[in-house]
Amino acid sequence: MEREFSNAAGVLHAMDYGANVISWKPNDTSEVFFCSSRTGDAVAERDEAHVGVPLCLPWFGGGIDGVEHPRAHGLVRWVEWDFIGAERLADDLTRVTWNLDQSAVTDLPGAADYPDDLQYRCDVEFGGRLRIAVTVTSPTREVLVDEVMHAYYAVSDVRQVLIRGLEGSETRDYVQGSDGKAWRVEDGSLRYRPRDEIHFGVGQIFLDAGGRTLTITPENAIDAVVWNPGPEGVGEHKFLEPSEWQRFVCIEIGNVQRDAVRIPAGATHTFGFKLSVS
């Protein structure tokens, strides 16, 4: 189900499928997130929807080195979450919440590798700024969680964007080395080329595009993934139209691979990011 929320500072759309924010439009600026024209088809087929901010956990991509997963991008992205409600915190600030129990994903490939009582909560606060936080609780068993918020940012032409703030990060590049063995230290701002790369140990990130700057501030997360398939790779994605690679760039925030988070039995872990537009 798709839901719309509004307050004095802007409008947010989200869907229960994956607790996925699909649109955020603060007052006096254009849409922040990209939405593929095939999103409806993807959701209907319970497949990969290229829209907004999908939540990828308890594993991201193919997962941690040496661990085999039957499907990319985890479990919670592919099911309906339970909508808890929306709370008006102020005239210009609203919190929206979803919950998900592991019981909702037990039929999915790979679920048996995780505790059957895992619990997830997603809190989205929006107004003039946006904050997304996911809390994972593992009541009875220790669990290792590899996690990303897979944000698709809308741009008029990805070839004109500039990404700042990743300088000095240790980078694993899956385009330059398809086996993930191409490593480097990032030495400058990122301009367009087809990208699929993990930046380890990051802080605040800035996306300059279309005369505005998006400021992405990780919270309890230290890695970022930058992705755009380019014209050659877009055909590998069933629910992206051939020209849509030009209209987004993914800057994904989380804790992946060597930085995956170990949650002790009975403990909780929260990660996410804040986003502002100037």
Salt bridges, closest charged atoms under 4 A:
GLU4 OE1 - HIS13 NE2 3.07
ASP16 OD1 - ARG3 NE 2.87
ASP41 OD2 - ARG38 NE 2.64
GLU45 OE1 - LYS238 NZ 2.82
GLU48 OE2 - HIS73 NE2 3.92
GLU48 OE2 - ARG77 NH1 3.74
ASP65 OD2 - ARG172 NH1 2.98
GLU80 OE2 - ARG46 NH2 3.06
GLU87 OE1 - ARG95 NH1 3.21
ASP123 OD2 - ARG121 NE 2.91
GLU125 OE2 - ARG95 NE 3.16
GLU142 OE1 - ARG262 NH1 3.27
GLU147 OE2 - HIS269 NE2 2.57
ASP157 OD1 - ARG159 NE 2.92
GLU170 OE1 - ARG258 NH2 2.87
ASP173 OD2 - ARG184 NH1 2.75
ASP173 OD2 - ARG193 NH2 2.93
GLU186 OE1 - ARG184 NH2 2.88
GLU186 OE1 - HIS199 ND1 3.92
GLU197 OE1 - ARG184 NH2 3.32
GLU197 OE1 - ARG193 NH2 3.48
GLU197 OE2 - ARG195 NH1 2.90
GLU197 OE2 - HIS199 NE2 3.00
ASP208 OD2 - ARG164 NE 2.70
GLU219 OE1 - ARG131 NE 2.68
GLU219 OE2 - LYS274 NZ 3.54
GLU244 OE2 - ARG247 NH2 3.35
GLU252 OE2 - HIS150 NE2 3.56
